[in-house]
């Protein structure tokens, strides 16, 4: 089980974060949290959603933001997390492409050794042959 695994019914979740269950329903209606539902329709909250509910409390009570302000801040934080994941993924892809390119460059450099032919300037060949005959 990880922090995204739904495991707390609304009453337990409300107790854990110190809110009334109706407040959790209101936050769900506003789209601030999205608890999963069982086949019977029971809301189940995960640890990640409990952390989000605590963040809502911090923004609303601690900073005095309205619910609209909280929605805006949470949307921005969600966007930042998404962009951070994209940057991380792109960085990993760039690292992999760099390794592949470096490997290809090294392969090409190794092939140069097989294709190199010494250059003998015109007229120099005779001198070389004469030296060899002695």
N, C-alpha and C positions, 0 to 999 in steps of 0.2 A: 504494500500500500504506500502511496506517496501523498503529497499534500493536496493533490487534485482529486483524490478518491472521496466521493461523497459518503459521509457516514453519520452526520448529526441531523436529527429531525429538528424542526423549527423551534420547539420548546427548549431543547438542549442547547442549540446554537444561540438562542436569545439569552439564555442564562450564562453561557460562556463569554459572551461579549457584553453582557450587562445592558441589554435592550429588551424592549417589549416585543413579543412576536409580531404585533401589528406593525411595528416600525420596520421589521424585516420584510413584511409583505409590501409596505409602502416603498421601500428601497428596491424591491424586485419590480414593482409596477413602474418605477422610474427608470429601470434598466441599470441600476447601480450594481446589483448582484444578480447572478443567474443560477440559482440552485437547480440541481438536477431533480427530476421527479421519478418516483417509482411508478410501476404500472398502475397502481391505485391512485396516483396523483399526490402522494406525500412528498413534500419538499425535503431534500437531503442536501446539507451544506458540507463542504469540504474544509480542510484546514486553510487552504488558500482563500476561500470565501470568508472565513472568519477573520483572516488577516486583513482582507479588503474592508470588512465591516468595521474593524478597529481603525483602519485608515480613514474611513468616512467619519467616524467619531472624532478623530484627531483634527480633521479638516473643519468639520462643522462646529464642534465645541471648542477645540483648542485655538483654531485660527478665526473662528467666527464666520465661516463662509456659509452662504445660503446653499440649499440643495442644488440649485442651478450652478453655483460656483463649484461645488463639490463634483458635479457631473463633468464640468469643463476640466477641472484639474485631473480627475481620474481618466478622462479621455486622452488628455495630453500625456499622462504617465503611461497609459497603455500604448500609445503611439511611440513613445520613446523606447519602451521595451521591445516593441516590434522592430524598430529601426536598429536597435542594438543587436538583436538577433540577426538581422539582415547584414549588418556590417561584419559581424562575427562569421557568418556563412560566407560572405564575399571574401573576407580575409583568408579563410581556410581554402577556398577555391583558388585564390591568388597564390597562396603558398604551394598548393599542389601543382598549379600551372608552372610556377617558377621552378619547382623541382624537376618537372617533366622537361622543361626547356633546357635547364642546366644539363640534364642527362643527354638530351639530344645534341647540345653543343659539344659535350665531351666526346660523344660518339663520332661526330663530324671531325673533331680535332684528331682523334685516333686514326681515322681513315686518311688524313693527310699524310701520315708517315708512309702509308702504302703507295700513295700516288706521287710522291715527290721524286723527281728525276734530277740529278745534278746537272747544272748548266755548265757547259764547256764552251767557252768563247771560241769563235773561229780562229784557227791557227794555234790555239793552245793545245789542241789535241795532239799535234805532232810533237810538241815538247814533252808531253806526258808519255807518249809512246817511246820516245828516244830514251827517256830516263828508265823506262821499264826494261829496255833491251840490255842495258848495261849489266 
